[in-house]
Amino acid sequence: PRLDLVLPARVGPRPRTRMALPHMQLDQWPPAEIAQQLVDLALSIPGTRAKQSRMAFPSSLALCLRDDFADGPPDAFIDNHEFCLLHSLPGASIHLTLPREVRDSVIQLGWAEQHPGARAGIIPQTVVMLYAPRDSEELRIAFQLICASSRFAKGASLQFTGNGRLSGVSSWAG
């Protein structure tokens, strides 16, 4: 089934981040149980497998699509079939890809910032840092945005339809 995700503005100031590489969130870190729930949810997305990223610390978890699921455009991937990168605690921020219109809205609503490597043209312009979820409501939103990234990498269309409503996100990221 399909659903629309209503994305409200993120509450509070943006976290401080390191704008050089490695791109890291420096404060507003999540509780360990929220970070673990996000990992568990992300690993439940159909067609997704976890591996070590070539682009991050070994303790990070790269989410990749199997070959038979990876039908998205080249800029839907960070590296090979990797569409999302979950950083380890304490920061637990998320790097993922989103189509331009969705990316711009997510940044404007305060949930993410463009990756400095994307601004420099080193990695796709679609790559953002999604701030780590601080509570169960932010966990729900972060998971839906990871699902949106998965759908982008699978070749599905996604768009904001106004009032923070993201259309084309499946309830199971299928």
C-alpha positions, 0 to 999 in steps of 0.5 A: 500500500502507498501512503503520503507522509506529512512532514512537519517542520523539525522542532528546535534548532538544527544540530551542530555539524562538522562541515568538513569530511567526515561529515558528522553531527556534533550534538542532539544525539539520540538515545541508544534505543532509538538509534537501535530501533532505526537500524532494525526498521531500516534492515526490514526494508525489502531488497535491502542488505547491510554491508560495510561502506567504502565511504565511512567509518567501519562502525557505520552501516551501509544499506544497499539494494540487491541488484534486482531491486536497484533500478533507480538513477545513478544519483540515487546511490551514494556508492554502488547500490548504497542508498543510505548510511547509518552512522554509529553512536553517539552521533547516529546521523544518517546519510541518504539520497533523495530526489532534488525536490524532496531533498530541498523540502526536507532541508527547508523543513529542518530535517537535513542538510546537504552533504559537503561532498555533494556541494563540492561535486564529489558525490551526487547532489542528492546526498544529505545528512538526515539528523539523528532522531531524538524521540519516537516521532522523529524515529517514525519520520527518519524511517519514512525518509529512509523508505523514501530513499529506498524507493528513489533507489528502486526507481519509484517516483516521489514528490512533495505535493504541498503542505509538507506532504510527501507522495509515493512513500510506501508503508513498507518501502516496496 
